[in-house]
Amino acid sequence: MILRISELKMRPDHTRKEFERELRKILHKKDGPLDYEIMRRSIDARKKPELFYVYTVDVKVDESGSILKKLKTKKAAVVKPLDYQFPYRNLSGKTKSSLRPVVVGCGPAGLFCALMLARSGLCPVLFERGEPVEQRMETVERFWKHGILNPDSNVQFGEGGAGTFSDGKLNTTIKDPDGRIRFVLKEFVRAGADPAILYDHKPHIGTDVLVNIVRNIREEIIHLGGEVRFNSTLTGIAALENGGGYSLAINGQERAFTAEHVVLALGHSARDTFFMLHKLGLPMQAKAFAVGFRMEHPQKMINEAMYGKNCPYKLGAAPYKVTYKCKNGRGVYSFCMCPGGYVVNASSEEGMTAVNGMSYSRRDSANANSAIVVTVTPEDYSGDLQNPLAGIAFQRRIERAAYECGNGSIPIQRFGDFCEGKRTELCEEISPQCKGKYQVSDLRKILPGELNDSLIEGIHGFAGKIKGFDDPDALLLGVESRTSSPVRILRGENLQSSHPDFLGLYPCGEGAGYAGGITSAAIDGIRVAEAVCSACQ
């Protein structure tokens, strides 16, 4: 029987012995072995400077449910742990078709989909337009240093997807009745992640560690009979004349591969592929997303706001999350917050500039940064509400404006100067922590005026929660335009395209509009792998 103990509070400097002593006290168990698993750990900083770790712990006990009557706490309950297992095994030679399933895109959705298909015995072929993660790292570093952009292998494209060059955050707000979230986290640990991600309230991996994890997942796919083809862009899809499958064009080469089941795990920046699929007739629609700027503050300031001054504990770089509703009804919020991180040039098209946030596993940069964004809807950015690609056009407009604003470098401006429309001169109070060149600029030229005004109001509003958030010396860098996909590729209950002429095509992950981050994308990849296996039987 599993007994879940909730809200177990410990000082942050506690030892394992002290932790287990507290567990024994709750369980009235003086001696004998303790078989437990930490399920969650968060920080309670509501009564600074008094801080606590708050734990949720699952303990295996031999007694029946009557043990609850013996406990002097209401913060205990008998639970049935969620232990997700992929339901398909050994399908090799037992399927309707001899054609191998194809997965397009090597981000978290594509990787986890291909991994599950490989474990089921279906030997998938994975196409990725970018480079293997090892080469990709070198290509991205060269872009940051010299400005030489590879449009097919960059911060957005390549093995691991856009999440590789981020903070590697794994928290998600999706509902998970079947236990897939913990399954994904365990797979990351199996591939080399710190086991702390299994219980930290806001788990993260870090770009430097993600590189090895992505490579290890790829190697398992190959070991199980799968195949990964890099520098391979999907440029066309055509239905086979006799039905029952598709001919795929790769890098412009027609009929390069034939498949009955094609997973479209494209990523949110695969604009050329979206246009190709729209021309093909695949049902899709424009969707809301958010745009804004990266904002940098000294990490020391954020730490003091979150943990209090002179915190005696080593808690690491503090994260934050803020939201605000403007008078005009728009919501402004922080997104992809990177404690101890860097603002990175995340561009993927020539003549356009987009930024993202990134942290290494140690989170030891001098600054915290976060995207401060405002939601935009098709009504905001399109005169043609029937055009599913209108969001892409809007993204490109503001990215071109950012490129021109910074003369090809990341445009940057003090928040106070942004508010007053003044020219910026950087001061010593906060030095930009960037990957890629930057240039002082007038960021008001990038976004429409109403969005600028909303961001200003929201940032001032955040100062009511985090003192100093609207410091005039805080830095804005632009433009944050890739918060999520501007397109949703419609699919039915079987996770295949909603149009009967495109059965066998599986829109998947963040690019298709069904996820928002590493963990949710990986989970969607698993769900699609289940659907492919079911259809193959």
ABEGO torsion letter per residue (X at the ends): XBBBBBGBBBBAABBAAAAAAAAAAAAGBABEBBBBBBABBBBBAABOABBBBBBBBBBBBABBAAAAAABABAABBBBBBBBBBBABBGABGABABABBBBBBEABAAAAAAAAAAAAAGAGBBBBBABBBAAAAAAAAAAAAAAGBBBAABBAABEBGEAAABBAGBABBABBBAAGAAAAAAAAAAAAGBBAAAAABABBBAEAAAAAAAAAAAAAAAAAAGBBBBBGBBBABBBBBAAEGEBBBBBGGBBGABBBABBBBBAEAABAAAAAAAAAAGBBBBBBBBBBEBBBBBBAAAAAAAAAEBGBABBAEBBBBBBBBBBAAGBBBBBBGBBBGBBBBBABABBGBBBBBBBBBAAGABABBBBBBBBBBBAAAABABAABAAAAAAAAAAAAAAAAAAAGGBBBBBBAAAAAAGBBBBBBAABBBBBBEBBBBBBAAAABBAAAAAAAAAAAAAAAAABBGAABAABBBBOBBAAABBABBBBBBAAGBBABAAABGBBBBEAAAGABBEAAAAAAAAAAAAAAAAAAAX
